[in-house]
Amino acid sequence: MRRRELLAATAGISVLAGCLDDGSEPADQLDDTDESDPPFEIRTVDAPGSEAGTVQIPQAGRVMLLNFTRTRCPTSEGLLSAVGDARDDLRRADVDVISVTDGSAGPQPSPAELADWWREHDGSWTIGIDEDGLLNDYYEIRGFPVVMAIDGAGEVHWRNDGPTAANNMVSGVRTALEAQETERLLL
């Protein structure tokens, strides 16, 4: 079942922490033809630590810490400092840290508005927009924030829905790094 269909079916459910997708697109107007498999091209924004362009998710041979975030979600905003702390801890591990907003549902700031929001929240790593929501659909993002560690094939080795500490993110990334190294040695 696609993310938007699940949202329509669970619209009355609330969570203790985090922000649900607001289901702004009526279920009867959804198009099932936009499903896709990795890799995904995510539009990146010119902001602190981020350059305008695109980034491919996943990237062969690279571990990524992905932060699915919302600009008007207090829980997402509160998690950014922990993501930044995790990024600082992972600098020597050669891991890509990327925060991603869903450009297909919910708040849809322009790139300039997203860059301003990024500055206001002390972001200093890559920030991008999943313009068609394909990455969000693929990883079944139903609420925000979500943080996950993926390997170069896009396999999730650790995932957390809602708030978490930086050390949990670092541990999750280390699990992905170990799995990727094991896979490399087996080849």
Disulfide bonds with the S-S distance in Angstrom:
Cys19-Cys73 2.01
